[in-house]
Amino acid sequence: MVSDQHFEKLVNNGRKQITSVTFFIFLFAGHVFSIKNDLFRQILDNTPMFALLASNDYQSKAKSVELFQLASVTIQIPRISISSKTCGPLRPHVNKNLISFVIIGNEDVNSILETVKIALKGLHEARVVFVVISEISSELLQKIVSWCWIHRMINVLILTEKPSNRTLDYEIFSFNPFPSLTIQKIPNNSPFKVLFPDKVEDLKGFPIRTVQKYDHPRSFKYISRKGHEKIGGYLWKAMTTWISHHNGKLEIVDRNTSDVFNRMQVMKYLQTGQIDLVPHFLSVDTEQTQNITSSNYIFFAKSCLIVPQSSQLFPGMYLFLPFHLDVWYVIIFATFYISLVESICIFIVHGKFDLMESFCNVILGISYQASNQKYFKYRPYLVVHVQLMILGFILTNLYLALLSSFLTATVYEAQADTYEDIDKSGVKVMIEKDVIGFFLNTKIPLKWKHVFYGTDRKTYTESLRNINPKYGYFLTIDKFLVIDSFQKPLKRPIFHLTSIELGGSWAGLTVRDDLVFLDSLNRFVTRTFDIGLREKWLKDILPESIEAGIIKPSWTYGDTFTPLTLLYLQVVWVCLFSGFGASLLSFCIECIVKREK
């Protein structure tokens, strides 16, 4: 046995703090429970670790030693012995497969139950075996059962010795809180699955309390086309599907009040135990959220900024899209450079320097047009124009192919993607004025405060319902996914998701931290990812939202075919008529000059 003082020293050296806990690691054999040997052996064989909680009286200590001797003979597994209520919770140091033995030596059980409460806090699905040394009274049995249910411990066995005429017999009791608290007697020599059944698997109509508030797209009520009242939302479906699968009964609290989602009110319901869980994301990291936790993560609750889609690029500018600006610079430089080289070649051969004629020949070559045959009679001309033909062939085909692809799609101007871009575009980002103060202190730089337009929740919600593109919006990513699902089939998107990072965190259903079926709910949530239920629920939000009138779009889907208009050729016609005008002006000036001479 390791003393309390020595163990405390060892713990401090290991940089952990667990006070008044004594670890026993026995490897010796001896006399064991002759009657309960098989039962305890079966229990110990099905756990990787066990804890022993007992009082300091003589009988409890004697039974503790016998149990440790049995464990040493059966299997060498880690074990913890606790005899003081000043110890801390075991939850950070053990897993949920822990089995705890509680030795009760007399009718005064308050002290040991307080120790159990502290040590097993948060381990609601851990298995607990109460070993009552003497014959148990019905009052004590009822007290232990009621205490266990109050503290949300349901995997409980109560083992009591029952003296008979010849032998020392024992009885096993348990209880099932579903649908109502019922004490059950378990036959001796029952298998382990009978001793510790999965009670949460069948809730038998046990009421699961929640609230239903408007929190689109997580939970929202609407009237279907057939006139039936329905509730949609992916968090609502996750909650109700689990309840239905486990034969529970949904009980909506606060049904007759407003359906406006009040975070503080819902949080108060959870903290006071009026409800068990809610289909809403509530922050559980603050000091004000005592007794509240979250299920396994269902969605990444990230805030984001969306802005209206930028306007369409002027059709005449499509002619410049196939090549980047740098490529156009290279083509212009190459044109003048090759014109100069050809002019020098003509000067060497004919003694005539004509830069303009060479420039026109180069333009014909680059545009893959026919050139005069005389330029192929001399070797210098031949080298220059063969290269021009190859360059022209490549550039012309590339340009026409890329231009054709651009003309089959709608091209937009550069998107506003940062606070600077939003500020330059003049777009205001709508946000609920109730939350703008919080985000200005945490997520949004104060220098961009003027970009945001704070308004009341009703105006904000109505504008978002109508998908009003006059504003940008500050919203969570799951709300944007609904809008994005709607705008995907459209020829032109309505909103653009900016790259502004506002942070976020994974979140799940908000629940009480003493929920006995939390582990079962967590396993179900994880399973929804594997079988695709989560994705289906997310896809169902859009049709449900349109049917409910929450999304009221006034947009029409674009035509599959759009003919070219004069706007696409405007630049070409301007260049053509400008060239003809300059030529006409030049001829007129030449005629006037000749007449004067």
KOLLUMLUM-931422 format. One record per residue (C-alpha): residue in three letters; y, z, x. Coordinates in steps of 0.1 Angstrom, whole numbers. Last residue first. Example, Ala and Ser with C-alpha at 12.3 -4.5 7.8 and 13.67 -1.06 7.14 Angstrom:
KOLLUMLUM-931422
> residuo  yy  zz  xx
> SER  -11  71  137
> ALA  -45  78  123
//
This chain:
KOLLUMLUM-931422
> residuo  yy  zz  xx
> LYS  734  -1050  17
> GLU  745  -1034  -15
> ARG  717  -1052  -34
> LYS  691  -1040  -9
> VAL  702  -1003  -13
> ILE  701  -1005  -51
> CYS  666  -1020  -51
> GLU  654  -993  -26
> ILE  668  -965  -48
> CYS  651  -979  -79
> PHE  618  -982  -61
> SER  620  -946  -49
> LEU  629  -933  -84
> LEU  600  -952  -99
> SER  577  -937  -73
> ALA  589  -902  -79
> GLY  584  -906  -117
> PHE  550  -920  -112
> GLY  541  -890  -90
> SER  555  -866  -115
> PHE  537  -883  -143
> LEU  504  -880  -125
> CYS  509  -844  -113
> VAL  519  -833  -147
> TRP  490  -851  -163
> VAL  465  -835  -139
> VAL  480  -800  -145
> GLN  478  -805  -182
> LEU  443  -817  -182
> TYR  427  -784  -194
> LEU  456  -778  -218
> LEU  450  -812  -233
> THR  418  -799  -249
> LEU  381  -799  -238
> PRO  357  -793  -267
> THR  343  -758  -274
> PHE  306  -754  -282
> THR  287  -723  -291
> ASP  316  -710  -312
> GLY  326  -674  -307
> TYR  313  -645  -328
> THR  338  -631  -352
> TRP  356  -598  -348
> SER  369  -575  -375
> PRO  347  -546  -364
> LYS  344  -514  -384
> ILE  323  -491  -364
> ILE  318  -458  -383
> GLY  311  -477  -415
> ALA  277  -460  -418
> GLU  259  -494  -417
> ILE  278  -504  -386
> SER  270  -471  -369
> GLU  233  -473  -379
> PRO  231  -508  -366
> LEU  247  -497  -333
> ILE  229  -464  -328
> ASP  194  -478  -331
> LYS  195  -491  -295
> LEU  200  -456  -282
> TRP  171  -443  -303
> LYS  149  -471  -290
> GLU  158  -463  -253
> ARG  149  -426  -258
> LEU  116  -435  -275
> GLY  105  -456  -245
> ILE  71  -440  -239
> ASP  79  -425  -205
> PHE  115  -415  -213
> THR  105  -397  -245
> ARG  78  -378  -225
> THR  105  -359  -206
> VAL  121  -348  -238
> PHE  87  -336  -252
> ARG  80  -316  -221
> ASN  114  -299  -224
> LEU  108  -291  -260
> SER  75  -275  -252
> ASP  91  -255  -225
> LEU  119  -244  -249
> PHE  95  -233  -276
> VAL  102  -195  -272
> LEU  140  -200  -273
> ASP  155  -171  -254
> ASP  181  -192  -235
> ARG  195  -205  -268
> VAL  197  -242  -270
> THR  221  -272  -261
> LEU  201  -304  -262
> GLY  204  -323  -229
> ALA  229  -330  -202
> TRP  231  -348  -169
> SER  265  -344  -153
> GLY  298  -362  -152
> GLY  325  -374  -129
> LEU  358  -393  -136
> GLU  351  -423  -113
> ILE  375  -452  -121
> SER  354  -484  -119
> THR  367  -497  -152
> LEU  346  -506  -181
> HIS  361  -537  -198
> PHE  367  -540  -235
> ILE  365  -568  -261
> PRO  341  -592  -244
> ARG  345  -629  -251
> LYS  317  -650  -264
> LEU  304  -621  -283
> PRO  267  -612  -282
> LYS  274  -584  -257
> GLN  303  -569  -277
> PHE  283  -547  -301
> SER  260  -533  -274
> ASP  291  -526  -253
> ILE  307  -507  -281
> VAL  277  -485  -285
> LEU  274  -481  -247
> PHE  310  -470  -246
> LYS  302  -440  -268
> ASP  273  -431  -244
> ILE  297  -433  -215
> THR  321  -406  -227
> LEU  356  -415  -237
> PHE  391  -423  -225
> TYR  403  -454  -242
> GLY  424  -484  -235
> TYR  447  -496  -262
> LYS  457  -527  -281
> PRO  420  -537  -284
> ASN  414  -517  -316
> ILE  376  -513  -319
> ASN  381  -503  -356
> ARG  361  -472  -351
> LEU  379  -464  -318
> SER  413  -466  -336
> GLU  400  -444  -364
> THR  386  -418  -340
> TYR  418  -416  -320
> THR  440  -413  -351
> LYS  417  -385  -365
> ARG  415  -367  -332
> ASP  452  -364  -327
> THR  470  -384  -300
> GLY  476  -384  -263
> TYR  487  -417  -246
> PHE  477  -419  -210
> VAL  493  -440  -183
> HIS  522  -416  -180
> LYS  498  -390  -165
> TRP  491  -412  -136
> LYS  508  -391  -109
> LEU  490  -360  -123
> PRO  457  -373  -111
> ILE  430  -372  -138
> LYS  397  -352  -133
> THR  405  -315  -132
> ASN  440  -304  -142
> LEU  448  -336  -161
> PHE  413  -333  -177
> PHE  420  -300  -193
> GLY  455  -309  -206
> ILE  442  -342  -220
> VAL  416  -324  -241
> ASP  434  -315  -273
> LYS  457  -346  -270
> GLU  427  -368  -277
> ILE  430  -398  -254
> MET  444  -433  -257
> VAL  449  -453  -225
> LYS  482  -472  -226
> VAL  482  -508  -213
> GLY  513  -519  -193
> SER  493  -542  -170
> LYS  509  -528  -139
> ASP  499  -492  -149
> ILE  463  -503  -156
> ASP  461  -521  -123
> GLU  474  -490  -104
> TYR  450  -467  -122
> THR  422  -489  -111
> ASP  400  -517  -126
> ALA  424  -539  -146
> GLN  404  -571  -147
> ALA  415  -603  -128
> GLU  422  -632  -152
> TYR  395  -645  -175
> VAL  371  -675  -173
> THR  354  -687  -204
> ALA  323  -707  -196
> THR  311  -744  -197
> LEU  343  -756  -179
> PHE  334  -733  -149
> SER  300  -749  -145
> SER  314  -785  -146
> LEU  341  -775  -120
> LEU  313  -762  -97
> ALA  294  -795  -98
> LEU  324  -817  -95
> TYR  338  -798  -65
> LEU  304  -797  -47
> ASN  299  -834  -53
> THR  334  -843  -41
> LEU  333  -820  -11
> ILE  299  -833  2
> PHE  305  -870  -3
> GLY  341  -867  10
> LEU  329  -850  42
> ILE  303  -877  48
> MET  327  -905  40
> LEU  354  -890  62
> GLN  329  -888  91
> VAL  321  -924  86
> HIS  359  -931  84
> VAL  367  -915  118
> VAL  339  -930  138
> LEU  344  -965  123
> TYR  381  -964  130
> PRO  375  -956  166
> ARG  348  -983  168
> TYR  369  -1011  154
> LYS  358  -1034  125
> PHE  353  -1005  100
> TYR  390  -1001  92
> LYS  393  -1037  83
> GLN  371  -1032  53
> ASN  398  -1013  34
> SER  386  -980  19
> ALA  366  -972  -12
> GLN  369  -937  -27
> TYR  349  -905  -17
> SER  379  -882  -24
> ILE  380  -873  13
> GLY  379  -910  23
> LEU  407  -920  -1
> ILE  429  -891  9
> VAL  423  -901  46
> ASN  433  -937  39
> CYS  465  -925  22
> PHE  474  -903  52
> SER  467  -931  76
> GLU  492  -953  57
> MET  517  -925  57
> LEU  514  -919  94
> ASP  521  -955  105
> PHE  523  -958  143
> LYS  520  -995  153
> GLY  508  -1007  187
> HIS  478  -1023  171
> VAL  449  -1007  188
> ILE  465  -976  204
> PHE  489  -971  175
> ILE  461  -974  150
> CYS  440  -947  168
> ILE  471  -924  170
> SER  476  -928  133
> GLU  439  -921  127
> VAL  442  -888  146
> LEU  474  -878  127
> SER  457  -885  94
> ILE  427  -865  105
> TYR  449  -834  112
> PHE  469  -838  80
> THR  438  -840  58
> ALA  420  -812  78
> PHE  450  -788  72
> ILE  449  -795  35
> ILE  412  -791  33
> VAL  413  -759  53
> TYR  440  -745  30
> TRP  420  -754  -1
> VAL  390  -736  14
> ASP  411  -704  20
> LEU  422  -705  -17
> HIS  386  -704  -28
> PHE  372  -736  -42
> PRO  358  -744  -76
> LEU  386  -725  -94
> PHE  416  -749  -87
> LEU  409  -773  -116
> TYR  404  -743  -139
> MET  441  -736  -136
> GLY  449  -760  -164
> PRO  429  -738  -188
> PHE  452  -708  -183
> LEU  429  -679  -175
> GLN  419  -659  -206
> SER  435  -626  -211
> SER  421  -594  -196
> GLN  396  -574  -217
> PRO  411  -543  -231
> VAL  406  -511  -210
> ILE  377  -486  -208
> LEU  379  -453  -189
> CYS  349  -431  -183
> SER  334  -397  -188
> LYS  298  -392  -179
> ALA  272  -373  -199
> PHE  241  -386  -181
> PHE  215  -385  -210
> ILE  184  -367  -220
> TYR  182  -339  -195
> ASN  157  -311  -200
> SER  169  -286  -225
> SER  202  -267  -220
> THR  212  -231  -218
> ILE  230  -205  -239
> ASN  227  -167  -239
> GLN  261  -164  -223
> THR  283  -195  -224
> GLN  318  -179  -218
> GLU  311  -176  -181
> THR  310  -214  -177
> ASP  281  -236  -167
> VAL  266  -243  -201
> SER  290  -270  -212
> LEU  280  -282  -247
> PHE  264  -316  -254
> HIS  254  -317  -291
> PRO  222  -318  -311
> VAL  222  -280  -316
> LEU  196  -253  -309
> ASP  184  -220  -323
> ILE  211  -210  -348
> GLN  226  -177  -360
> GLY  217  -160  -327
> THR  251  -147  -319
> GLN  255  -168  -288
> LEU  243  -200  -306
> TYR  267  -196  -336
> LYS  296  -188  -312
> MET  289  -220  -293
> VAL  291  -239  -326
> GLN  324  -223  -334
> MET  338  -230  -299
> ARG  327  -266  -300
> ASN  342  -275  -334
> PHE  325  -307  -346
> VAL  342  -316  -379
> ASP  315  -316  -407
> SER  336  -291  -427
> THR  317  -263  -445
> ASN  288  -265  -470
> ARG  260  -269  -445
> ASP  268  -239  -423
> VAL  231  -236  -412
> ILE  208  -266  -414
> GLU  171  -255  -415
> LEU  146  -280  -402
> LYS  110  -269  -407
> GLY  84  -271  -380
> ASN  51  -290  -379
> HIS  52  -296  -342
> HIS  57  -333  -344
> SER  83  -329  -371
> ILE  103  -304  -350
> TRP  101  -327  -319
> THR  112  -357  -340
> THR  141  -337  -355
> MET  155  -327  -321
> ALA  152  -361  -304
> LYS  165  -378  -335
> TRP  196  -356  -337
> LEU  202  -363  -300
> TYR  199  -401  -305
> GLY  223  -402  -335
> GLY  216  -407  -372
> ILE  216  -386  -403
> LYS  208  -401  -437
> GLU  219  -397  -472
> HIS  204  -424  -495
> GLY  225  -449  -514
> LYS  202  -479  -507
> ARG  228  -493  -482
> SER  225  -460  -463
> ILE  250  -431  -467
> TYR  261  -415  -434
> LYS  257  -383  -413
> PHE  264  -383  -376
> SER  247  -368  -345
> ARG  248  -380  -309
> PRO  268  -412  -314
> HIS  290  -398  -329
> ASP  296  -361  -331
> TYR  300  -353  -368
> LYS  284  -319  -374
> GLN  250  -309  -385
> VAL  241  -273  -375
> THR  207  -258  -363
> ARG  180  -234  -373
> ILE  143  -241  -367
> PRO  124  -227  -397
> PHE  86  -221  -391
> GLY  67  -245  -413
> LYS  33  -239  -396
> LEU  48  -240  -360
> ASP  17  -258  -347
> GLU  18  -266  -310
> VAL  40  -236  -304
> LYS  10  -213  -305
> ASP  -8  -229  -276
> PRO  -38  -206  -275
> PHE  -40  -177  -251
> LEU  -72  -157  -258
> VAL  -88  -186  -276
> LYS  -81  -209  -247
> PHE  -95  -183  -223
> PRO  -129  -181  -240
> SER  -137  -152  -264
> ASN  -160  -125  -251
> ASN  -147  -100  -277
> PRO  -134  -114  -309
> ILE  -96  -115  -314
> LYS  -78  -94  -339
> GLN  -46  -109  -353
> ILE  -12  -94  -361
> THR  10  -117  -382
> LEU  47  -123  -378
> SER  56  -151  -402
> PRO  53  -189  -399
> PHE  45  -187  -371
> PRO  49  -154  -353
> ASN  13  -152  -342
> PHE  -1  -119  -329
> SER  -27  -106  -305
> PHE  -53  -79  -305
> ILE  -84  -73  -284
> GLU  -107  -43  -289
> TYR  -127  -22  -265
> ASP  -160  -3  -263
> LEU  -170  27  -244
> THR  -206  33  -251
> ARG  -228  57  -270
> ASN  -210  71  -300
> SER  -179  49  -298
> PRO  -146  51  -280
> LYS  -122  22  -285
> GLU  -102  11  -255
> THR  -72  -11  -262
> LEU  -63  -46  -250
> ILE  -31  -61  -265
> LEU  -28  -98  -257
> VAL  6  -116  -257
> ASN  16  -152  -254
> ILE  45  -148  -279
> MET  72  -131  -259
> ARG  106  -137  -276
> HIS  122  -104  -269
> ILE  122  -95  -306
> TRP  87  -109  -308
> CYS  74  -86  -281
> TRP  91  -56  -295
> SER  76  -62  -329
> VAL  41  -65  -314
> ILE  45  -34  -293
> LYS  58  -14  -323
> GLN  31  -26  -346
> LEU  4  -16  -322
> LEU  20  18  -317
> GLU  22  24  -354
> SER  -14  12  -359
> SER  -26  37  -334
> ILE  -42  27  -301
> GLU  -72  44  -286
> SER  -64  54  -251
> ILE  -57  33  -220
> VAL  -36  6  -236
> VAL  -37  -25  -215
> PHE  -9  -49  -225
> VAL  -17  -84  -213
> VAL  13  -108  -210
> ARG  11  -146  -205
> ALA  44  -163  -194
> GLU  59  -186  -221
> HIS  90  -166  -225
> LEU  97  -161  -188
> GLY  135  -158  -192
> LYS  134  -120  -186
> LEU  100  -109  -174
> ALA  110  -82  -150
> ILE  139  -68  -171
> LYS  120  -67  -204
> VAL  88  -54  -188
> THR  107  -25  -172
> GLU  123  -17  -206
> LEU  88  -18  -221
> ILE  75  7  -194
> SER  102  32  -204
> ASN  99  28  -241
> VAL  62  32  -242
> ASP  59  69  -250
> GLU  25  68  -268
> ASN  6  73  -235
> GLY  -10  54  -206
> ILE  3  19  -211
> ILE  -6  -5  -183
> VAL  12  -39  -185
> PHE  -7  -68  -169
> SER  13  -99  -163
> ILE  0  -135  -161
> LEU  22  -160  -143
> ASN  17  -197  -151
> LYS  55  -200  -157
> ASN  63  -198  -120
> VAL  73  -169  -98
> HIS  102  -159  -75
> PRO  133  -168  -95
> ARG  118  -156  -127
> LEU  108  -122  -115
> PRO  139  -105  -129
> GLY  153  -75  -109
> CYS  138  -41  -103
> THR  155  -9  -115
> LYS  129  -6  -142
> SER  105  9  -117
> SER  67  6  -114
> ILE  62  -30  -104
> SER  31  -44  -87
> ILE  30  -80  -76
> ARG  -2  -101  -70
> PRO  -11  -131  -48
> ILE  -46  -144  -52
> GLN  -78  -135  -34
> ILE  -104  -140  -61
> THR  -129  -118  -80
> VAL  -135  -89  -56
> SER  -98  -84  -48
> ALA  -88  -88  -84
> LEU  -114  -61  -95
> GLN  -100  -37  -69
> PHE  -65  -44  -80
> LEU  -75  -36  -116
> GLU  -92  -4  -106
> VAL  -61  7  -86
> SER  -38  0  -116
> LYS  -61  20  -139
> ALA  -58  50  -116
> LYS  -20  46  -114
> SER  -17  44  -152
> GLN  -38  75  -156
> TYR  -18  95  -131
> ASP  17  88  -144
> ASN  41  65  -125
> SER  43  38  -152
> ALA  27  4  -149
> LEU  36  -33  -144
> LEU  11  -55  -127
> ALA  19  -91  -119
> PHE  -4  -120  -115
> MET  -7  -152  -95
> PRO  -25  -185  -95
> THR  -39  -178  -130
> ASN  -70  -188  -148
> ASP  -96  -170  -128
> LEU  -77  -137  -133
> ILE  -82  -140  -171
> GLN  -119  -147  -169
> ARG  -124  -119  -144
> PHE  -105  -95  -167
> LEU  -127  -103  -196
> ASP  -159  -103  -176
> ASN  -152  -69  -160
> LYS  -139  -52  -192
> ILE  -169  -30  -197
> SER  -177  -19  -161
> PHE  -141  -18  -150
> VAL  -145  -19  -113
> HIS  -162  3  -87
> GLY  -153  -8  -51
> ALA  -142  -36  -30
> PHE  -114  -40  -5
> LEU  -90  -68  1
> PHE  -59  -54  -15
> ILE  -24  -69  -14
> PHE  0  -46  -33
> PHE  37  -54  -34
> THR  61  -27  -45
> VAL  94  -35  -61
> SER  123  -11  -60
> THR  150  -36  -53
> ILE  146  -73  -48
> GLN  172  -87  -25
> LYS  164  -116  -2
> ARG  175  -123  34
> GLY  140  -121  49
> ASN  151  -91  69
> ASN  164  -75  38
> VAL  131  -80  21
> LEU  112  -64  50
> LYS  135  -34  49
> GLU  131  -31  11
> PHE  93  -32  16
> HIS  94  -4  41
> GLN  115  18  18
> ASP  93  11  -12
> SER  61  18  6
> VAL  35  -9  12
> MET  0  0  0
//
